[in-house]
Amino acid sequence: MHDGPADALPADHRALTLEDAQLPVVDLGPLADGSAEGIVTVAASLGAAARTSGFFYIVNHGVPQELVDGVMAASKDFHGRSRRFKMRNWCGFSTHHRGYVPFEENGSKFPKRINFNEAWDMGFEAPADHPDFLAGWRMTGPNVWPEIPGWKETVSAYYEAVFALGLRMLDCLAFELGVDRDELRAQCTCPTSQLRLLRYVPNDMPKSTDYVGIDSHSDFECFTILHTGGPGLQVMNADDQWVEAPPIPGAFVVNIGDIFEAWSGGRYKSTQHRVLNQGTERFSCPLFFGLNYHAVVQPLETFRTAEALERYPPFKAGDHLMRMTIGGFRYMSDAHAKGELVPDFEVPEANPFKREAKPIGGEAAPEAAPARG
């Protein structure tokens, strides 16, 4: 495991082919006919990847390329507009974190480590009378939309397609773990699943781990389905070494999140990843597939040993997301510090699932605020 300088990375950042990939590649094609054999085949492949690296590519996933191209074009359209336009929907105007996340929201309590990105954040469309929305600060509620003709329809169509893909993957992973898929699906009726339209900001800062696109982190939900438009993503492989995960045409990158690690009693791996600063503009679209806010997460009954329960005590899915979100966005951190945002759960100093990489020389790397990407 190492956390060395970015300029030590290979200079060739071409898009990968399937044969070049340093991470597992899972073909979801056998799911297309709905056969039992297809589910068995795909579940075995997903489970093998989840139990080792926790990071993998998926191909033949069924999301039309025109939806992928459309959401990327929508992201570039929005982020290419004036700051004044974008700030009309600043996330801080929302009580449930929806809208535009400007560059300065990605500050860290370690000022040296700068995240060079801005984003548009949206989530599962919940009604305005939903109890969690009425309670405030619950990551649930209706989305907000910029005044761009057709933008809502384009982004919503992509969200719905990738969320549906997430449900199919959830079913396969449930099968692989030997648990009832309906038990897991019942916790996804109005989830905190977020879509981020990220733009990595051009800059002339050094290519090092002090200046990053997004700092090293695990994801807080079940898993993440990512479309990335350029190089920079690094993940920890099965040997806990940083490897690059450049785009493969037609493929998504998937990583297991904290919830599936807890559900599986540690059998699945919620792995670290980061985006190194390339200095150039880059776009990506991760969907974080989560659960209903009040879903209680603990090792599933099959894996509920005393050791597993000690390692993964029960927590609410939304509380875990919210307490990490408070640390990751400056407007929330400021509100919490002023006593204006007082959650009914403890806000930890660090993500309990985060595994710190060790830089060359063996000294511990400085802790950074939670990141999202």
C-alpha positions, -999 to 999 in steps of 0.1 A, spaced: 0 0 0 14 34 -9 5 70 -12 33 83 -34 35 114 -56 11 115 -86 39 123 -110 51 87 -104 21 74 -123 23 61 -158 22 88 -184 0 69 -208 -36 77 -197 -53 62 -228 -87 45 -223 -84 9 -214 -95 -22 -232 -111 -51 -213 -78 -70 -217 -58 -41 -201 -80 -38 -170 -62 -41 -136 -96 -47 -119 -121 -75 -124 -145 -72 -153 -180 -85 -147 -203 -92 -177 -239 -86 -168 -251 -98 -202 -264 -132 -188 -290 -113 -168 -307 -101 -200 -329 -132 -205 -340 -134 -168 -329 -170 -165 -319 -186 -133 -286 -197 -149 -278 -161 -157 -284 -149 -122 -261 -177 -109 -234 -168 -133 -234 -131 -127 -239 -134 -89 -208 -156 -87 -187 -130 -107 -200 -101 -86 -194 -119 -54 -158 -128 -63 -151 -92 -71 -168 -79 -40 -149 -103 -17 -115 -94 -31 -109 -59 -45 -144 -45 -39 -138 -26 -71 -147 -38 -106 -159 -29 -141 -193 -40 -154 -201 -44 -191 -233 -53 -210 -251 -35 -182 -282 -25 -202 -280 13 -197 -283 28 -233 -253 47 -244 -275 76 -254 -285 81 -218 -249 81 -207 -240 106 -234 -270 127 -226 -262 131 -189 -226 140 -197 -238 166 -221 -262 179 -195 -234 181 -169 -212 200 -192 -240 224 -201 -247 232 -165 -211 235 -153 -203 256 -184 -227 284 -172 -219 314 -151 -214 310 -114 -242 334 -108 -265 311 -127 -253 280 -109 -256 296 -74 -293 301 -79 -296 265 -68 -268 264 -42 -271 233 -21 -270 255 11 -305 268 1 -319 233 4 -328 216 37 -320 182 23 -288 188 2 -300 192 -33 -285 214 -60 -251 230 -69 -220 223 -48 -194 250 -56 -157 244 -53 -153 261 -19 -178 236 -3 -151 209 -6 -128 224 20 -110 202 44 -100 207 80 -65 201 66 -62 231 43 -32 216 25 -54 189 10 -76 206 -16 -104 189 -36 -106 204 -70 -142 197 -80 -177 212 -81 -209 192 -85 -246 190 -90 -263 168 -64 -297 151 -67 -314 121 -52 -344 98 -53 -375 120 -59 -395 120 -27 -427 140 -21 -427 173 -2 -449 157 25 -424 129 33 -418 128 70 -380 128 67 -382 159 44 -404 177 69 -380 168 97 -352 186 79 -316 175 72 -326 140 63 -313 136 27 -348 129 15 -372 151 -4 -379 166 -38 -351 176 -62 -344 211 -74 -337 218 -110 -318 245 -130 -338 265 -155 -325 247 -185 -350 233 -210 -350 195 -211 -323 192 -184 -346 177 -157 -358 150 -182 -324 141 -193 -309 137 -159 -339 120 -144 -339 94 -172 -303 86 -165 -309 84 -128 -339 60 -132 -319 37 -156 -289 34 -133 -310 30 -102 -329 2 -119 -295 -14 -127 -286 -10 -91 -317 -30 -81 -306 -58 -104 -272 -59 -89 -287 -58 -54 -306 -90 -63 -275 -107 -76 -255 -98 -45 -283 -110 -22 -283 -143 -41 -246 -146 -38 -248 -140 0 -277 -165 3 -302 -139 17 -337 -130 6 -336 -104 -21 -370 -90 -9 -355 -84 25 -329 -61 9 -353 -45 -17 -378 -36 11 -351 -12 24 -349 7 -9 -384 21 -14 -375 57 -8 -337 56 -5 -310 82 0 -294 72 -33 -276 102 -47 -264 111 -82 -235 136 -85 -227 153 -117 -190 162 -110 -167 185 -128 -130 185 -118 -117 220 -121 -88 229 -143 -58 242 -123 -21 246 -124 -14 231 -90 12 203 -86 2 167 -93 5 154 -58 -17 139 -31 -18 172 -14 -39 186 -43 -65 161 -53 -96 158 -74 -112 140 -45 -94 127 -15 -91 90 -4 -124 76 10 -148 48 10 -184 53 0 -212 53 26 -239 33 8 -244 -2 -6 -223 4 -38 -215 31 -63 -221 29 -101 -197 54 -118 -194 67 -153 -161 85 -156 -150 107 -185 -113 107 -181 -82 95 -161 -74 102 -125 -94 76 -106 -73 53 -84 -85 24 -63 -70 -1 -38 -69 -35 -54 -72 -69 -36 -35 -65 -25 -43 -30 -10 -21 -13 -36 -32 18 -55 -40 10 -92 -55 32 -118 -90 27 -131 -92 46 -164 -124 46 -185 -133 15 -205 -157 24 -233 -192 12 -225 -183 1 -190 -192 14 -156 -169 13 -126 -185 -2 -95 -173 -2 -59 -187 -18 -28 -197 6 0 -199 6 38 -234 -9 40 -226 -41 21 -194 -45 42 -215 -44 73 -243 -65 59 -218 -92 49 -200 -92 82 -168 -81 64 -169 -106 36 -174 -78 11 -149 -50 10 -157 -13 11 -125 -1 -5 -107 31 -7 -105 52 -38 -94 87 -48 -91 110 -78 -57 125 -84 -55 160 -96 -48 160 -134 -49 198 -137 -74 194 -166 -111 195 -168 -128 161 -162 -164 150 -157 -179 120 -140 -213 108 -128 -214 85 -97 -247 71 -84 -245 61 -48 -270 33 -43 -283 36 -8 -312 26 15 -342 42 31 -330 67 58 -342 47 88 -331 13 75 -311 -3 103 -278 -18 90 -261 -46 108 -247 -80 97 -275 -100 80 -287 -129 101 -266 -154 82 -235 -135 92 -246 -122 127 -218 -136 149 -207 -120 181 -174 -110 164 -193 -94 134 -217 -75 157 -188 -61 177 -171 -50 145 -203 -37 129 -228 -25 155 -262 -15 142 -266 20 126 -292 37 106 -282 40 69 -293 77 68 -275 85 100 -243 71 86 -247 91 54 -257 122 72 -229 122 98 -203 117 70 -220 144 48 -217 169 76 -180 165 76 -177 167 38 -194 200 30 -184 233 45 -219 248 48 -230 218 69 -198 218 90 -203 255 97 -239 250 106 -230 222 129 -202 242 146 -226 271 152 -252 248 167 -276 254 139 -275 218 128 -278 195 157 -284 159 146 -297 132 169 -266 110 165 -230 114 173 -208 130 146 -175 111 145 -142 128 138 -135 103 110 -153 77 89 -152 44 109 -150 24 77 -121 45 63 -88 27 59 -59 51 56 -32 45 30 3 47 42 28 69 23 62 57 13 83 56 45 55 41 67 43 73 83 5 77 87 -10 101 62 -29 131 75 -66 126 80 -88 145 56 -125 154 57 -149 129 41 -151 132 3 -177 123 -22 -169 110 -57 
